[in-house]
Amino acid sequence: MSLLVVGLSHRSAPVSVLERAALAPEARGKLLQDAVSAEPATESAVLSTCNRIELYADVDKFHAGVAELSTLLARHSGVGLEELTPYLYVHYEDRAVHHLFSVACGLDSMVVGEGQILGQIKDALAVAQEQHTAGRLLNDLFQQALRVGKRAHSETGIDKAGQSLVTFGLEQLAGGADVAQWARGRRALVIGAGSMSSLAATTLVRNGIAELAVANRTVARAERLVQILTEPGGPGAGSGLTARAAAMSCVDHELAVADIVISCTGAAGLLLTGAQVEAAVRGRDSDVYLLDLAMPRDIDAAAHRIEGVHLVDIETLADASATGPDQPTPSAGPMAADVDTVRGIVADEVAAFGAAQRAAHITPTVVALRTMAADVVSSEIARLDGRLPDLDDKQRAEITQTVRRVVDKLLHAPTVRVKQLASEPGGAGYADALRELFDLDPQTVAAVSRADTRADRHDAARERA
């Protein structure tokens, strides 16, 4: 089986296509189930963020896998396959591992080095585990991606070189001015109370806003966010910040008094129409700044044309974003050095992951070989009992132990060496050679693999519990 990823992102597709292809939370579970129900795939996971949709799978046929995953992405996103295909990219085996590790480190983000992607990868793995579509390969892959991303952030300054999407968006709204000076004393409205909205609210508070309203469909979640921001030790403690929670029905009122609005929800349609925005700003003597981080968008793009309104959305950020991970980094000095260091970390980790997977691939064969050897020993000892019935228990135990030691010593060097050889590039054939040389039953080897997979899933379920 081999790892395959089919997806699209801000680097391959226009925002208008990404927006239409965005997956609702409930659609992700159905996509995962349909993926593992398809013939080429046995595992699946989907990474869906505001600027990427990627379907990962363990497949046994490359071309059939690409065709099936592409068709499923089109079906569940609602964008026709013919329209979607030109924007899709495909990565296979080591290239697929390299891609996810680069994503986890923030090298493929709209803002290089941002760390929010780690939370999104963790969520993608959790959903796949809940849907029981992540087996050994994808569990190992995504958990390792999280470790690689954390390593990149702990060993380099990539997170300092990069920024969060929120900060990047605020910089675009501020038009080159210092964000803290621009935001200080203003009134802000944050729509949504999820992870991105929480980051937006925290960023605004740390930049000195005077007043904050958090609106959410579940008011209790908005209240909890306000509490976290204002409680002792929180970012707004002692700053004089006035903060409150609001129901979504109060958004028009809050919009009318806000200077800065940030929206990031999972709503399927627009939360703020052009007419709503125009009504809210009518008669005001100050400009209003809107930042829409949702995909699909929360705020009508028509707000761009309203006098006194400044709108930055994902499309604006995509146009303003820096170069991709495989292109020269515009910043010199520490940032360029950090990016190069992270690329080196990714390359090393991809090689290590590949070696570990290849070594793991041969383990069931080695286990089957040792099981067969143990069966031979048991059979011969039983045969000896028939020929020498007068042996006492001590003599029988000594003979049995001696035979087992001989077998273990004969198998030790070959099995250790074959694991080493299998971990090297091109080592996949050693498992086949071992099965042929010792005439191992393929069904026995498969049974060991299935048992390992069931044990892995049981352990993962127990950890989640």
C-alpha positions in Angstrom: 0.0 0.0 0.0 1.2 3.6 -0.7 0.4 7.1 0.4 -1.4 9.4 -2.0 -2.6 13.0 -1.5 -4.9 14.8 -4.0 -5.7 18.4 -3.2 -5.9 22.1 -4.0 -4.7 25.1 -2.2 -4.2 28.9 -2.6 -1.0 28.0 -4.5 -2.9 25.9 -7.2 -6.4 27.4 -7.4 -8.0 30.9 -7.4 -9.8 31.8 -4.2 -13.1 31.7 -6.0 -12.6 28.0 -6.7 -11.4 27.3 -3.1 -14.4 29.1 -1.8 -16.8 27.0 -3.7 -14.9 23.8 -2.9 -14.8 24.4 0.8 -16.1 21.4 2.8 -18.7 21.8 5.5 -17.8 19.9 8.7 -20.5 17.3 8.2 -19.3 16.7 4.6 -15.8 15.7 5.8 -17.0 12.6 7.6 -19.0 11.5 4.6 -16.0 12.1 2.3 -13.8 10.0 4.5 -16.3 7.1 4.6 -16.7 7.2 0.8 -12.9 7.2 0.3 -12.4 4.0 2.3 -15.4 2.4 0.6 -13.8 3.0 -2.7 -11.7 0.1 -4.0 -8.2 1.6 -4.2 -8.1 3.1 -0.6 -8.0 1.5 2.8 -7.4 4.6 4.9 -8.3 8.3 4.5 -7.9 11.7 6.2 -8.9 15.1 5.0 -7.1 18.4 5.8 -9.5 21.2 5.2 -8.6 24.8 6.1 -9.4 28.3 4.8 -6.8 27.9 2.0 -6.5 24.2 1.3 -8.5 21.0 0.9 -6.4 17.8 0.8 -7.5 14.2 0.8 -4.9 11.7 2.0 -5.3 7.9 1.4 -3.4 4.7 1.6 -4.0 3.1 -1.9 -2.9 0.0 -3.7 -3.2 1.5 -7.2 -1.8 4.9 -8.2 -3.9 5.8 -11.3 -7.1 4.4 -9.9 -6.4 6.1 -6.6 -5.9 9.5 -8.3 -9.1 9.1 -10.3 -11.2 8.0 -7.3 -9.9 10.7 -4.9 -10.4 13.4 -7.5 -13.9 12.3 -8.2 -14.7 12.2 -4.5 -13.3 15.7 -3.9 -15.4 17.0 -6.8 -18.6 15.2 -5.6 -18.4 16.4 -2.0 -17.2 19.9 -2.8 -19.9 20.5 -5.3 -17.4 21.7 -8.0 -17.6 19.7 -11.2 -14.7 17.4 -11.9 -13.8 19.0 -15.2 -13.6 22.4 -13.6 -11.7 21.2 -10.5 -9.1 19.0 -12.2 -6.8 21.7 -13.6 -6.3 23.0 -10.0 -5.6 19.7 -8.3 -2.1 18.6 -7.4 -1.0 15.0 -6.7 1.8 13.8 -4.4 2.7 10.1 -4.0 4.7 8.1 -1.5 7.8 10.1 -0.3 6.6 13.3 -2.1 3.3 13.1 -0.3 5.1 12.7 3.1 7.4 15.7 2.1 4.3 17.8 1.3 2.5 17.2 4.6 5.7 17.8 6.6 6.2 21.1 4.8 2.6 22.0 5.4 3.0 21.2 9.1 6.1 23.5 9.4 4.3 26.4 7.8 6.4 26.3 4.6 3.3 26.0 2.4 1.1 28.5 4.3 -0.1 31.7 2.9 2.0 33.4 5.5 5.3 31.4 5.8 5.9 30.0 9.3 2.4 30.4 10.8 1.7 27.8 13.5 -2.1 27.5 13.3 -1.8 24.7 10.7 -0.6 22.4 13.5 -4.0 22.6 15.2 -5.7 22.0 11.9 -3.6 18.9 11.2 -4.4 17.6 14.7 -8.1 18.2 14.1 -7.8 16.3 10.7 -6.3 13.3 12.5 -8.9 13.4 15.2 -11.8 13.4 12.7 -10.2 10.5 10.8 -9.8 8.6 14.1 -13.4 9.3 15.0 -14.6 8.1 11.6 -12.3 5.0 12.0 -10.7 5.8 8.6 -7.1 6.3 9.9 -5.1 3.1 10.2 -1.4 2.6 10.9 -0.1 4.6 8.0 -2.1 7.8 8.4 -1.9 7.7 12.2 1.9 7.4 12.0 2.0 10.1 9.2 -0.1 12.7 10.9 1.4 12.2 14.3 4.9 12.5 12.9 3.8 15.6 10.9 2.8 17.2 14.2 6.2 16.3 15.8 8.0 17.7 12.7 6.1 20.9 12.9 6.8 21.4 16.6 10.5 20.6 16.0 10.7 23.2 13.3 9.2 25.8 15.6 11.3 24.9 18.6 14.6 24.6 16.8 14.3 27.6 14.5 12.8 31.1 14.4 10.3 30.2 11.7 7.4 31.2 13.8 9.0 34.6 14.4 9.7 35.0 10.7 6.2 34.1 9.9 3.0 35.6 11.3 -0.5 34.4 11.9 -3.1 35.0 9.2 -4.8 37.4 11.6 -1.7 39.5 12.0 -1.1 39.5 8.3 -4.7 40.6 7.6 -4.5 43.4 10.2 -1.3 44.6 8.6 -3.1 44.8 5.2 -5.9 46.8 6.8 -3.5 49.1 8.6 -1.9 49.9 5.2 1.7 49.7 6.3 1.2 51.5 9.7 2.2 49.9 12.9 -0.7 47.6 13.8 -0.5 48.4 17.5 -0.6 52.1 16.9 -3.4 51.7 14.3 -5.6 49.5 16.5 -5.0 51.2 19.9 -8.3 52.7 21.3 -10.5 51.3 18.6 -13.7 49.3 19.0 -13.8 45.8 17.6 -16.3 43.1 16.7 -15.2 39.4 16.3 -17.8 37.1 14.7 -17.3 33.5 15.7 -15.7 31.8 18.8 -13.7 29.0 17.2 -9.9 28.7 17.3 -9.3 31.4 14.5 -11.8 33.8 16.1 -10.1 33.3 19.5 -6.8 34.1 18.0 -8.2 37.2 16.3 -9.7 38.4 19.6 -6.5 37.8 21.4 -4.5 39.6 18.8 -6.8 42.6 18.9 -6.6 42.8 22.6 -2.8 42.6 22.7 -2.7 45.4 20.2 -4.6 47.7 22.5 -8.2 47.9 21.4 -10.4 49.6 23.9 -13.7 47.7 23.3 -14.5 44.2 22.1 -17.7 42.4 21.2 -17.7 38.7 20.4 -20.8 37.4 18.5 -21.5 33.7 18.1 -24.5 31.5 17.4 -23.8 29.8 20.8 -23.6 32.7 23.1 -22.1 30.6 25.9 -19.0 30.1 23.8 -18.7 33.8 23.2 -19.1 34.4 26.9 -16.3 31.9 27.6 -13.9 33.6 25.2 -14.7 37.0 26.8 -14.0 35.5 30.2 -10.6 34.0 29.1 -9.6 37.4 27.6 -10.5 39.4 30.7 -9.8 37.1 33.7 -6.7 37.7 35.8 -3.6 36.6 33.8 -5.6 37.0 30.5 -4.3 39.2 27.7 -6.9 41.9 28.5 -6.5 41.9 32.3 -5.7 45.3 33.7 -5.8 47.0 30.3 -9.1 48.8 30.8 -10.6 46.6 28.0 -14.4 46.6 27.8 -15.5 43.2 26.5 -18.9 41.5 26.0 -20.6 38.6 24.4 -23.4 39.0 21.9 -25.9 36.8 20.0 -25.8 36.7 16.2 -29.1 38.6 16.2 -27.2 41.6 17.6 -24.5 41.7 14.8 -26.1 44.6 13.0 -26.1 46.7 16.2 -22.5 45.8 17.0 -21.4 46.4 13.4 -22.8 49.9 13.6 -20.5 50.9 16.5 -17.4 48.8 15.6 -14.2 50.2 13.9 -12.7 46.8 13.2 -14.6 43.6 12.3 -13.1 40.2 12.0 -15.2 37.3 10.9 -14.3 33.6 10.7 -17.1 31.1 11.0 -18.1 27.9 9.3 -21.3 29.4 7.9 -22.5 28.1 4.5 -23.7 31.5 3.4 -23.0 35.2 3.9 -23.3 36.6 7.4 -22.9 40.2 6.4 -24.4 41.3 3.1 -23.3 44.5 1.3 -26.7 46.1 2.3 -26.1 45.3 5.9 -22.6 46.8 5.9 -23.8 49.9 4.0 -26.7 50.4 6.5 -24.3 50.1 9.4 -21.8 52.7 8.2 -24.4 55.2 6.9 -23.8 58.5 8.5 -20.6 57.6 10.2 -17.7 60.0 10.1 -15.0 57.3 10.5 -13.9 54.4 8.3 -14.7 50.7 9.1 -12.2 48.0 8.6 -13.4 44.4 7.8 -11.3 41.3 7.9 -12.9 38.2 6.5 -10.9 35.0 7.2 -13.7 32.5 6.4 -13.8 30.1 3.5 -16.4 30.3 2.1 -16.6 34.0 2.8 -18.7 35.5 5.6 -18.7 39.1 4.3 -20.1 40.1 0.9 -17.3 41.1 -1.5 -19.6 44.0 -2.5 -18.5 45.8 0.7 -15.3 46.6 -1.2 -17.3 49.3 -3.1 -18.9 51.0 -0.1 -17.4 54.4 0.7 -15.6 54.4 4.0 -15.3 50.6 4.2 -12.0 48.7 3.9 -12.4 45.0 3.3 -9.6 42.4 3.4 -10.5 38.8 2.7 -8.8 35.5 1.8 -8.5 36.6 -1.9 -6.8 39.9 -0.9 -4.4 38.0 1.4 -3.6 35.5 -1.3 -2.7 38.3 -3.7 -0.6 40.0 -1.0 1.1 36.8 0.3 4.8 36.1 -0.2 6.4 33.5 -2.5 5.9 29.8 -2.1 8.1 27.4 -0.2 10.1 26.3 -3.3 10.7 29.9 -4.5 13.3 32.3 -3.2 12.3 33.9 0.0 12.1 37.7 -0.3 13.4 38.4 3.2 17.1 38.2 3.7 19.0 37.3 6.9 17.5 35.3 9.7 14.2 34.5 8.0 15.8 33.1 4.9 18.2 31.1 7.1 15.3 29.7 9.2 13.4 28.7 6.1 16.4 26.9 4.8 17.0 25.2 8.1 13.3 24.0 8.2 13.6 22.7 4.7 16.6 20.6 5.9 14.6 19.4 8.9 11.8 18.3 6.6 14.2 16.4 4.3 15.7 14.6 7.2 12.4 13.7 8.7 11.0 12.4 5.4 14.0 10.1 5.0 13.6 8.9 8.6 9.8 8.3 8.2 10.4 6.4 4.9 13.0 4.2 6.6 10.7 3.5 9.6 7.8 2.6 7.3 9.9 0.3 5.2 11.2 -1.4 8.3 7.7 -1.8 9.7 6.6 -3.3 6.4 8.8 -6.3 6.9 7.9 -6.8 10.6 4.9 -9.1 9.9 7.0 -11.3 7.7 9.7 -11.6 10.4 7.0 -12.3 13.0 5.5 -15.0 10.7 8.9 -16.6 10.2 9.6 -16.7 14.0 6.1 -18.1 14.5 6.8 -20.8 11.9 10.1 -21.7 13.6 8.4 -21.9 17.0 5.8 -24.3 15.5 8.6 -26.5 14.0 10.3 -26.6 17.5 7.0 -27.6 19.1 6.3 -30.2 16.5 9.8 -31.8 16.9 9.6 -31.8 20.7 6.3 -33.6 20.5 7.8 -36.1 18.1 10.7 -36.6 20.5 8.3 -37.3 23.3 6.8 -40.1 21.3 10.3 -41.6 20.6 11.7 -41.1 24.1 8.8 -41.4 26.5 11.1 -42.1 29.4 12.5 -38.6 29.5 11.8 -36.8 32.8 10.5 -33.2 33.0 14.0 -31.7 33.6 15.5 -33.5 30.6 12.6 -32.6 28.4 12.8 -28.9 29.5 16.6 -28.8 28.8 16.3 -30.3 25.4 13.4 -27.9 24.5 15.4 -24.9 25.7 18.5 -26.0 23.7 16.6 -26.4 20.5 14.9 -23.0 20.9 18.3 -21.4 21.5 19.7 -23.0 18.4 16.8 -21.7 16.3 16.9 -18.2 17.9 20.6 -17.9 17.2 20.2 -19.1 13.6 17.4 -16.6 13.0 18.8 -13.6 14.9 21.4 -12.3 12.4 19.3 -12.8 9.3 16.2 -11.1 10.8 18.2 -8.2 12.2 20.0 -7.7 8.9 16.8 -8.0 6.8 15.2 -5.2 8.9 18.2 -3.0 8.3 18.2 -3.7 4.5 14.4 -3.2 4.3 14.7 0.3 5.9 16.9 1.5 3.0 15.5 2.9 -0.2 14.4 0.0 -2.5 14.2 -2.4 0.4 10.6 -3.3 -0.1 11.5 -6.5 -1.9 13.2 -8.1 1.1 9.9 -9.1 2.6 8.9 -10.9 -0.6 12.3 -12.6 -0.7 12.0 -13.8 2.9 8.5 -15.2 2.2 9.8 -17.0 -0.9 12.9 -18.4 0.8 11.1 -19.8 3.8 7.8 -20.7 1.9 5.8 -18.6 4.3 2.0 -18.6 3.9 1.0 -15.1 2.7 -2.3 -15.4 4.6 -0.3 -15.9 7.9 1.7 -12.7 7.1 -1.5 -10.8 6.4 -3.1 -12.0 9.6 -0.2 -10.6 11.6 -0.6 -7.2 9.8 -4.4 -7.2 10.5 -3.7 -8.0 14.2 -1.2 -5.1 14.4 -3.7 -2.7 12.8 -6.5 -3.8 15.2 -4.1 -3.3 18.1 -3.1 0.2 16.9 -6.7 1.2 16.5 -7.6 -0.2 20.0 -4.7 1.8 21.5 -5.7 5.0 19.7 -9.3 4.6 20.9 -8.1 4.0 24.5 -5.9 7.1 24.3 -8.8 9.2 23.1 -11.0 7.9 25.9 
